[in-house]
Amino acid sequence: MQKFRLINLFLLLSFTSTFHFPSPPNPDLPHSLLFARHPKPQPGRFNKVQYKNQNLDALSLAKKQNKEITQFTSSSEILQYFISSGGGKANFTTYSSVNFSTMTHRIARTAAFFNHQDKIQPHLKILAATSDPRFALLLTAIGDAVHRNPNHFGCRELSNIMWGVAKLKVTKTNLSDVDSRKFESKQAQKKIIGTSSLHASANTVRSNVLRAITDNSYRKRGGWLDSQRILGSDLLDTFANLALQMVPRFNCQELANVLWATSTSGKSNDELFERILNRLVTAELLLSQPSFSDADQKIKNKQRFESKSFCVKPQEISNSIWALATACHRSPGQIEFVEYIANSMETDNSKFALQFKTQELSNTAWALVTLRNKRIMRTIADTNSPPPSLSEFEKAEDENIRRAIRVVIEVFKPTDAKPQELSNLVWALASSRFGEESESDFIALHSLMDKVALAAMSQLYKFQPQEINNMAWAFARLNHPHPPLFEKIAEHFKKHVNTFSAQDISATVWSFATLKFGDLGMFESAAKMVTEKSVQNFKPQECSNILWSFATMNCLPISLKILDREENEIAAKIKISMDSLDKRDNNNNNNNNVFVNAYAAIANELIKRPYAFKDQELKDVLWSFSKACFRHPTMFRATGTHLLERTVASFSPQCMSNMIWAFAKQVRIAGFGNSNSNSNSNSNDVELRAQIKAGSRSSSGKLGLYEAAHLDFGDILEPLFIMWSKKLSNENLSLYKSQDLSNLLWSYGLFGILHKDVFRKFGNEVQKRMKRVNEEERQAALRMTAPNKLNENYFSCQEIMNTLWSFSTLNFQNECRELFEEATPYINSRINAAMVGKENEQFTSQELANILLSYSVLGLYPELLFKKAWKLLGLEAESVRGSELLSKMSKQTLMSCMQTQLCVKYESGFTLPIPNDVSSCYGVPTLSGSGMQTEIGSYLKKCGFNCVEEWVLAEGDEKNPARNFLSLDLADLENKVGVEVDGPAHYCNIIDDDELEKKKIGKTGDERLDRQQSFTRFENWKDINGGTMMKHRMLNHEGWQVVHIPFYAWNKQMTNSERFEYCADLLESEII
């Protein structure tokens, strides 16, 4: 007992003036009150001596004390009032439960709400109040009072104290994560707190406060706060158990407060929630169906409700549904309560809804949509699959939510709303997908969004960063562009970006990118916040969203290959490159440099913690680099290695498509020149990026692409494609968009990898889709209506070209001819529309040229298609000069056309004209032989084969210009015998299961040979690709005998004698 008296004396004389607060300290108390031996009575303050002399009864004393308490305007004054009344003593009995309730509620209200006079943020006032040891003693006094007689606490006292403790966040846990809340709630339900346990927690807090008197370091770090949180949690648990037995005696406001307090503190109790919900929903029935044995209570309830059209007030509805959403509580009672809300808001033409304040409307909408979203998220998490079809109860619940939101849209007044209310409402509207099923709802929704935008613009300076990102996100999600609002947001963002969290930054830039609203300055401001240090605290989703936004809006690094180095040099190159770029481009390119740093920083995070990235997040990072034509071999190699460990079983169709496409695009970028990061190559990089996006051919050819693939990915390339192919061969392709199918096929073709089962399955799916579209177009023509080109079966021009190109380049002809036949009318219809100007999307010259070449590779020549395409290409002109050919057709495209023309000439029953001056205007290909080719030529000459290297069949032949694009590696002109030295780029790598058994080879010790063999291996499991096969046919048509020397066969001949013998045998068996 003596030690508790010491606590009280210490608090009175010194603690309040010397305690070190972790936030701005409470206002100093008057000097006379702190240090006078006997505090003098002050106006408006309670004086214990006076009250004792007045001999008032307990009820009068409690009322007068309550009146005194309500006069105080700060938590510090209330706590000092408590201490001056002897509150620090053990077994303190001066106050009743009503006084404790008023004190707790008043402290929470004064601390948790912003006061324009003191201008202190609420979270700082809450921290100051709860870290005050006098507040700890107030909680101990409440705990002791409950321990002595819990029945003295009525409904109002219980709800007020629970509300105050939750508002002040004085519990063991205050979590926002749904799963953590659920865990805490289950623990609370298992643990029944008795009053003896509560008394023990109170004594622990007192002991810790006493320790703070003598231990200065303990006092400064607030050592008693942990035990205070435990006491707060025990109080809530005890009061929740008491409330469970008293639910019928609570009024609606008190029930709503209990729901709010338990959910906010993570202490929700399913049984308590169900009883409260049943009580709220059936409140009107109390008028005719008594729920209590006490007749007087029934009369009071009738008097309470008889003057109201609804028993539950708007604030109580709003707080209750908010609590359910926060606690993620789902039950039959919750579904019934949602229906009750919808019915209430629709009654009498929404007259009841008009009683809602804007905050209550926005909170109600937010809570209803949150409950729906969490139901879907939990279903997906439980089943690890897309959400199943809705049950009848879920359909009814969704309809009730739509009904309630429809009324909210009708009565909400944006001009009266605060920033948070506007933010919450538009978030709810966007998340609910409201308006998708009804045109009238759609119109009402977007009309309200325009009003919200105007209201937000007038007070945007008041918005918190999270409110701004919610606002932008909602407009983007609803696809509702509002340029004036987004201009204001961009200006605000640039000025205050330092106050935005990573989540706020990512959501805001994602919204701008989704609506294609470009403000380069805003994206630059965001990029500056993504540094090597700051990004360590970014969540993977934030990293991926930021990069996705940069790539989508073409906020690109200035160099294609600034990060293109071997792994052991990557870090040094980044630093050197950044330094050189900063010095070189201080005036023009500093803005672009911030994007380089952002890309590099996020790439490093993916390398360091790949398992933290979800499927879509990982895919978005890879896609962003490739979309920006920005190479990072180290990151892609590390990610590929990670994928082999992780597997891709859970990847969605879009994730699979975009991820594989990103790997392929990285290799394609490598084939375009060498960008010197230490020279002024910005313009070159811009040109290269334009060529890549336009689909131009790689400047280094297929061999360069294959070499880049092995340098980038090494031994992991083939295992990756084997893993991907196993998944794709078992996929339901109806879930894949046409773009996904096209991207996947193109990626396989670029790498020269063929999985026959995958291509067979993909070919059948593409053929079915084209067949359906062809039938739809025929039916539309009969009806004289336009076909639906938003149909998911449609392929864009580029997608058609990529699909056909992949089948032809991998020479997969036996089972794809029907696909090409079905594609013919599909392409014809688009060419017809383009020729009369009805088609918005038209084939580029390169796409048309590649399509014709793909048909030619397979020996298919639909005459009508070829002639229409040829005309559209402009190749029917007599002369290149004076036509548009030179401006719209590249040399690579022309080369494809010449190869097609030669195939048509020899293998079809019709001809295609060529301008006479093609060769003089475009020139002929520049050829250069490989070292292997020169070496083989020298051995063949020693064996008697008289040959020349790189022979063009008809150089300068104006009559047959197509022949200028046909050449031989080694040619015996006299005998018309040619030798083709075929490197890896002439073959396909077949990775079907039956072929994998043939790939068991050991390392040779020759790094170059091992690298080549790792890709193409040996002859018994390789097929020659489409381009090589077509060239062989054309050379035969020209009268040449062609012999092929595979690179793998030559590399087997290790000694000079072996190579000489190989050439001699070749001449004897194949040529002579």
Buried (B, 14 or more C-beta within 10 A) or exposed (E): EEEBEEBBEBBBBEBBEEBEBEBEBBEEBEEEBBEEEEBEEEEEBBBEEEBEEEEEEEEEBBBBBBEBBEEBEBBBBBBBBBBBBBBBBBEBEBBBBBBBBBBBBBBBEBBBEEEEEEEBEBEBBBBBBBBBBBBBBBBBBBBBBBBEEBEEBBBBBBBBBBBBBBBBBBBBBBBEEBEEBBBBBEBBBEEEBBBEBBBBBBBBBBBBBBEBBEEEEBBEEBBBBEBBBBBBBBBBBBBBBBBBEBBBBBBBBBBBBBBBBBBBBBBBBBEBBBBBBBBBBBBBEBEEEBBEEEEEBBEEBEEBBEEEEBBBBBBBBBBBBBBBBBBBBBEEBBBBBBBBBBBBBBBEEBEBBEBBBBBBBBBBBBBBBBBBBBBEEBBEEEEEEEEEEBEEEBEBBBBBBBBBBBBBBBBBEBEEBBBBBBBBBBBBBBBBBBBEEEEEBBEBBBEBBEBBBEBBBEEBEEBBBBBBBBBBBBBBBBEBEBEEBBBBBBBBBBEBBEEBBBBBBBBBBBBBBBBEBBBEEBBBBBBBBBBBEEBEEBBBBBBBBBBBBBBBBBBBBBBBBBBBBEEEEBEEBBEBBBEBBEEBBEEEBEBBBBBBBBBBBBBBBBBEEBEBBBBBBBBBBBBBBBBBBBBBBBBBBBBBBBBEEBEBEEBBBBBBBBBBBBBBBBBBBBBBBBBEBEEEBBEBBEEBBEBBEEBBBBEBEBBBBBBBBBBBBBEBBBBBBBBBBBBBBEBEBEEBBBBBBBBBBBBBBBBBBBBBBBBBBBBBBBBBBBBBBBEBBEEEEEEEEEBEEEEEBBBBBBBBBBBBBBBBBBBBBEEBBEBBEBBBBBBBBBBEBBEEEEBEEBBBBBBBBBBBBBBBBBBBBBEEBBBBBBBBBBBBBEEBEEBEBEEEBBBBBBBBBBBBBBBBBEBBEEEBEBBBBBBEBBEBBEEEBEEBBEBBBEBBEEBEBEBEBBBBBBEEBEEBBBBBBBBBBBBBEEBBBBBBBBBBBBBBBBBBEEBEEEBEEEEEEEEEBBBBBBBBBBEEBBBBBBBBBBBBBBBEBBEBBBBBBBBBBBBBBEEEEEBBBBBBEBBEEBBE
